[in-house]
Amino acid sequence: MNRISNGILYMILVLVAGLIYLSIPDGKTPPSTSSLVEPDSSWIAPSLHVDQQLEGEERQLVIYGQDLIAHTARYLGPKGSVQAISNGMNCQNCHLNAGKRIDGNNYSAVFSTYPKFRDRSGGMETIYKRVSDCFQRSLNGQAPDSNSREYQAIHAYIKWLGKEVTKGDKPKGSGIPKIPFLNRAADPAKGQIVYQNQCQSCHGANGEGQLNLAGNEYEYPPLWGANSFNVSAGLFRLSNMAGYVYTNMPYNQAWPGKPKLTVEESWDVSAYVNSKPRPDKKFTEDWPNIAKKPFDHPFGPHTDGFSEQQHKYGPFKPILAARNK
């Protein structure tokens, strides 16, 4: 009798363990016992493997949307099977793990916070505007047709990712983390040394990235040059790049709370990357109120009296101190 009871107990434990494993989002490691008992407030991406409510055409759109984010270039890059409207990078080169990774510029807060007013455009923006901006700036291409199946799939995927987030909320781990400022300007020369030691093996000596064997998308994206993001992309702001690098790079060596680079190295290598040539595509309609430009927006005019050079590389503390007077 005891042997039978023990066997049943063993099967129950195996079943529970299996359910826990299946509930882990793609690309995540299993949570510790303590995190199951006392979960933090970080967003956890939904998983297509366990979502039994998503069905039919909506499910197909979400699946396609995830693939478009992960492999944008296959469909919409220079050799895209649908249309050639982008530079060969994938959306997940900036939004890691198809927009699911904590502190990896994920999409957790997009559906909950849009439409919203943005100073850059000086008006209310929709999710379509956000997606279009990414294509025009980070992918240095053209905005997708809002009626296309591709945009509808991307929208469905972003909506599905944020389906459990309360309207107006920004979950912990969304966006790009802020890291401490330096008491000096970020130094591209120091950053070059960091790049050579930590980044060059994946992104190339000339920041050219590495294409896959099929030549239709990048295994590692170009960080500068003709096929990289242009000067109007969000990562061309140094605080965005430095926070992104500190938390996520080198890829799969750094994790939230476990950085590989120091704060100084992150600022300096970001300065090095952003000092290199890239597509010079600007939008004259940006920042209709120039007083609202961010402290690290690298192009004038500015109303605070600081130079473009300081707005690009810092030091940033004096700029913020002057603005807060």
C-alpha positions in Angstrom: 0.0 0.0 0.0 2.8 2.4 0.9 4.6 1.5 -2.4 1.4 2.5 -4.3 1.0 5.7 -2.4 4.6 6.6 -3.0 4.1 5.9 -6.7 1.1 8.2 -6.8 2.9 10.9 -4.9 5.9 10.7 -7.3 3.6 11.0 -10.4 1.9 14.1 -8.8 5.3 15.7 -8.2 6.4 15.0 -11.8 3.1 16.5 -13.1 3.6 19.7 -11.0 7.2 20.1 -12.2 6.1 19.7 -15.8 3.4 22.3 -15.4 5.9 24.7 -13.9 8.3 24.1 -16.7 5.7 24.7 -19.4 4.7 28.0 -17.7 8.1 29.5 -18.2 8.1 32.0 -21.0 10.4 31.4 -24.0 14.0 32.1 -23.3 13.6 32.2 -19.6 15.3 30.1 -16.9 13.2 28.4 -14.3 12.4 30.6 -11.3 13.8 29.6 -8.0 11.6 28.3 -5.2 11.8 31.6 -3.4 10.7 33.5 -6.5 7.6 31.3 -6.7 6.7 32.1 -3.1 7.6 35.8 -3.2 7.4 36.9 -6.8 8.8 40.4 -7.7 6.8 42.9 -9.7 8.7 42.3 -13.0 6.5 41.6 -16.0 6.5 38.0 -17.3 5.8 37.6 -21.0 3.0 35.3 -22.1 3.8 32.1 -23.9 2.2 30.8 -27.0 2.9 27.3 -25.8 0.4 27.6 -22.9 -2.1 30.2 -24.1 -5.2 28.1 -24.8 -7.5 31.1 -25.3 -5.7 32.5 -28.3 -7.3 30.8 -31.3 -8.0 31.0 -35.0 -7.0 34.0 -37.1 -6.0 36.0 -34.0 -3.5 33.3 -33.0 -2.1 33.1 -36.5 -1.6 36.9 -36.5 0.2 36.8 -33.2 2.4 34.0 -34.4 3.2 35.9 -37.6 3.8 39.1 -35.6 6.3 37.4 -33.3 8.2 36.0 -36.3 8.2 39.5 -38.0 9.7 41.0 -34.9 12.3 38.2 -34.5 13.1 38.0 -38.3 12.0 41.3 -39.8 14.7 41.2 -42.5 13.4 37.9 -43.9 10.1 39.5 -44.7 10.8 43.2 -45.0 14.6 43.6 -45.4 16.6 44.2 -48.6 16.0 40.6 -49.6 12.6 40.4 -48.0 10.0 37.9 -49.2 7.2 40.4 -48.8 8.6 43.8 -49.4 12.0 45.6 -49.2 11.4 48.5 -46.8 14.2 48.1 -44.2 17.9 47.9 -43.7 18.4 44.2 -42.9 18.3 44.5 -39.1 15.5 42.8 -37.1 13.2 44.5 -34.6 14.6 42.2 -31.9 18.1 43.6 -32.4 16.8 46.5 -30.3 13.9 44.7 -28.6 15.5 41.6 -27.3 13.9 38.1 -27.4 11.2 39.5 -29.8 10.3 42.2 -27.3 10.0 39.8 -24.3 13.2 40.3 -22.3 13.1 42.1 -19.0 15.2 45.4 -19.2 15.8 44.5 -22.9 13.6 47.3 -24.3 10.6 45.0 -24.2 7.0 45.7 -25.4 5.3 45.2 -22.0 4.1 48.8 -21.7 3.2 49.6 -25.3 -0.4 48.5 -25.4 -1.1 49.8 -21.9 0.3 53.3 -22.5 -0.6 54.1 -26.2 -2.1 56.3 -27.5 0.0 58.9 -25.6 1.4 62.4 -26.1 5.1 62.5 -27.0 7.2 65.7 -27.0 9.2 64.5 -30.0 6.3 64.8 -32.3 4.4 67.3 -30.3 1.2 65.3 -30.5 -0.7 62.1 -29.6 0.9 59.0 -31.0 -0.7 55.6 -31.7 1.0 52.2 -31.8 1.1 52.5 -35.6 3.2 55.7 -35.2 5.5 54.0 -32.8 6.0 51.0 -35.2 6.5 53.4 -38.1 9.1 55.4 -36.2 11.1 52.2 -35.6 11.0 51.3 -39.3 12.0 54.8 -40.4 14.7 55.3 -37.7 16.1 52.1 -36.2 15.6 50.1 -39.4 16.4 53.2 -41.6 13.5 52.4 -44.0 9.9 53.1 -44.8 6.8 52.8 -42.6 4.7 49.7 -43.3 1.2 50.1 -44.7 -1.2 50.3 -41.8 -3.6 48.1 -43.7 -1.0 45.4 -44.5 -1.1 42.0 -42.9 2.4 42.6 -41.6 1.4 45.6 -39.6 -1.8 44.0 -38.4 0.3 41.0 -37.2 2.8 43.2 -35.4 0.0 45.1 -33.7 -1.7 41.9 -32.7 1.5 40.6 -31.2 2.2 43.8 -29.2 -1.4 43.8 -27.9 -1.1 40.1 -26.9 2.2 40.7 -25.1 0.6 43.4 -23.0 -2.8 41.8 -22.5 -2.3 41.4 -18.7 -0.9 44.9 -18.1 -3.4 47.3 -16.6 -4.1 50.4 -18.8 -1.7 53.2 -18.0 0.8 50.9 -16.1 4.5 50.5 -17.0 5.7 47.2 -15.5 9.0 46.9 -13.8 11.6 45.9 -16.4 9.9 47.7 -19.3 11.9 50.0 -21.5 15.6 50.7 -21.1 17.1 51.0 -17.6 18.7 54.3 -16.5 22.3 54.0 -15.2 24.3 56.5 -13.1 25.8 59.5 -14.9 29.6 59.9 -15.2 31.2 63.0 -13.7 32.9 63.5 -17.0 32.1 63.2 -20.7 31.9 59.7 -22.1 35.1 58.9 -23.9 35.0 57.3 -27.4 38.8 56.5 -27.2 38.3 54.5 -24.0 35.2 53.0 -25.5 37.2 51.7 -28.5 39.3 49.6 -26.2 36.1 48.2 -24.6 34.7 47.5 -28.0 37.7 45.6 -29.2 37.8 43.5 -26.1 34.1 42.8 -25.6 32.1 43.5 -28.8 34.2 43.1 -31.9 34.1 39.3 -32.0 30.3 39.5 -32.7 29.8 42.9 -34.3 33.0 43.1 -36.4 36.1 45.2 -36.4 34.2 47.9 -38.4 30.9 47.5 -36.7 29.5 45.7 -39.8 27.8 42.9 -38.0 27.5 39.3 -39.2 25.0 38.0 -41.7 23.6 34.5 -41.4 24.5 31.8 -43.9 21.5 32.6 -46.1 22.5 36.3 -46.2 19.0 37.4 -45.5 19.3 38.7 -41.9 22.0 39.5 -39.4 23.1 37.0 -36.7 24.7 40.1 -35.0 23.5 43.5 -36.2 25.7 46.3 -37.6 26.4 49.0 -35.0 27.4 51.6 -37.5 27.7 52.1 -41.2 25.1 52.1 -44.0 23.1 49.2 -42.7 22.8 50.3 -39.1 20.2 52.5 -37.3 20.2 56.2 -38.3 20.9 59.3 -36.3 17.2 59.8 -35.4 16.9 56.4 -33.7 16.4 56.2 -29.9 19.7 54.4 -29.4 21.6 57.3 -30.8 20.8 59.1 -27.5 23.7 58.1 -25.3 21.7 57.4 -22.2 19.6 54.9 -24.0 22.5 53.2 -25.6 24.5 53.1 -22.3 21.6 51.7 -20.3 20.9 49.1 -23.0 24.5 48.0 -23.2 25.0 47.9 -19.4 22.0 45.6 -18.8 22.3 43.4 -21.9 25.7 43.3 -23.5 27.7 41.3 -24.3 24.7 39.4 -25.4 23.8 36.4 -23.2 26.7 37.3 -20.9 25.0 40.2 -19.1 21.6 40.0 -17.4 19.5 42.3 -15.3 21.3 42.6 -12.0 24.3 40.8 -13.4 26.2 43.2 -15.8 29.4 42.2 -17.5 30.6 45.8 -18.2 31.0 48.5 -15.6 29.0 51.7 -15.7 32.0 53.6 -17.1 32.7 51.0 -19.8 29.0 51.1 -20.8 29.0 54.9 -21.3 32.4 54.9 -23.1 31.7 52.0 -25.5 28.3 53.6 -26.3 30.1 56.9 -27.0 32.5 55.0 -29.3 29.7 53.3 -31.2 27.7 56.6 -31.6 30.8 58.4 -32.7 31.0 56.3 -35.8 29.3 57.2 -39.2 25.8 56.0 -39.9 22.8 57.1 -42.1 22.2 60.8 -41.5 18.5 60.8 -41.7 16.8 63.6 -39.7 13.1 64.5 -39.3 12.6 68.3 -39.4 9.2 67.9 -37.7 10.8 66.5 -34.6 10.7 68.5 -31.3 8.4 71.3 -32.4 9.1 72.7 -28.9 12.9 72.7 -28.8 12.9 73.3 -25.0 11.5 69.8 -24.7 14.5 68.1 -26.3 16.1 65.5 -24.0 19.4 66.4 -22.2 21.3 64.0 -24.5 19.6 64.9 -27.8 22.7 65.4 -29.9 21.5 68.0 -32.4 20.7 71.7 -31.8 19.3 74.1 -31.5 19.0 73.9 -27.7 17.6 76.5 -25.3 19.9 75.7 -22.3 23.2 77.2 -23.6 25.1 73.9 -23.8 26.9 72.7 -26.9 25.9 69.9 -29.2 29.1 68.1 -28.2 28.1 68.2 -24.5 24.6 67.1 -25.4 26.0 64.1 -27.2 28.7 62.9 -24.9 28.2 64.8 -21.6 28.9 65.5 -18.9 25.2 65.5 -18.4 24.9 66.5 -14.7 25.5 70.2 -15.5 22.8 70.2 -18.2 20.3 68.7 -15.8 21.3 71.0 -13.0 20.7 74.0 -15.2 17.4 72.8 -16.3 16.2 72.1 -12.8 16.9 75.6 -11.5 
